[in-house]
Structures are given as structure tokens and as C-alpha cells.
């Protein structure tokens, strides 16, 4: 079992920045690929960013490319999501997830992840 706990959400004005944290514990969390997802009211959960266990490869949804950066520190172990130039449409509950993923195409599907956190709310005002 891997336990995940997100933090760092909050209220920010459009154009501002936030940094989300996902603290992992339990069964060797550094062996897992990690992803960030978000879910806005009335919408399905969508992929935001993913990172391989080594941290050497990262993947992003087109909607956040160039604004968000995912990184990880396996020594802690913690995964980060740096969000810059936030827009009102980024408002959602953000979740981190862990899974034994193998290819790029695996990262975007929620069904491929084994463990999920409880989420942290991000609200961007216009």
C-alpha cells in the first residue's frame, strides 16, 4: 500500500502561482510513476501531468504545458506541481496518484493508477 497526501492548494488571483505537494508513504513509493489529475465541478477527472519514477521523463496535458512543472524528490518522498500563470479554468480539486506505468500512453488514464490522495482545492479568481 502507498498512502498519498496532497497539500498546497488555496485561493489565488489569475496570473498567480501555487505549488502543490504530494507526500508519499508506505510501500516503496519511489518505485512508482506519479501523476497529477484535477476535477472541476460537473466534469470528469482529467490528467494534468505525470513523471516517471526516475524523474527523467515528464508529461503534460496541452492545457498546462509551459505553465505547470512536475518534479519529484524520491528521498523525501514527495512529488511537486509548480503552477504558474494560473487561469480561472484551472480551478478544480487536484489529486496525485501513483501507479506502475510503463509507457507514455499509460499516464493519462485514471484506471492505470493504483493509489490516490484525497485531493486539494485550487481556486483561481478572475
Secondary structure, DSSP 8 states (H G I E B T S, - for coil): -EEEEEE--EEEETT--EEEEEEEEES-GGGSEEEEEEE-TTS--EEEEEE-TTSS-EEE-TTTTTTEEEEEETTTTEEEEEE-S--GGG-EEEEEEEE---SGGGTT-GGG-SEE---EEEEEE-
